[in-house]
């Protein structure tokens, strides 16, 4: 297993990632969100959400957001924002336990490229 495929690696890096990488990924998240119309009633899934750059930006539109990541440390950073319209769950993006058609929009900013099998993601 490569180091970045291990959730423990991301658990240890979560706080530092939030300070250093989150602002960078937030730029891409905002660009992605600008391509669609979201608002109250929209349902958004953020796969391999990291510290939630996209999830938190989507939530600010009023959308209901589910953010998933395989790292409990990353999920904890998202949950710490305490936004009522964001649900953060530990979940492997290659094996999502979610019903099909449950979301209006699905994103993964930099997560899928790190999956051992990106096609599953």
C-alpha angles and dihedrals in degrees: 000000000000114000095248090055090063116089090210089065091056093043089059092044099044099099094044091044090054091055099041111024101028094073089051095047089045089066090057092043092055091048091051093048091049088065094065138042115245132172144135108335095027114124116214132186120200110195119202085005098179107194091345107260092153096033093054093045091049090049090056088064088061094255122143105245134196114194119194131188133158091229116084088201092058092045089051090056090054093046090050089068086069095209110167093218095053123084114189118198136177104239137145109247090214091059110032115184094209133116118257116253093022094122136057093207134018125195141177113180103186102345107087093054088064097050115114086229107026091183090067088053 
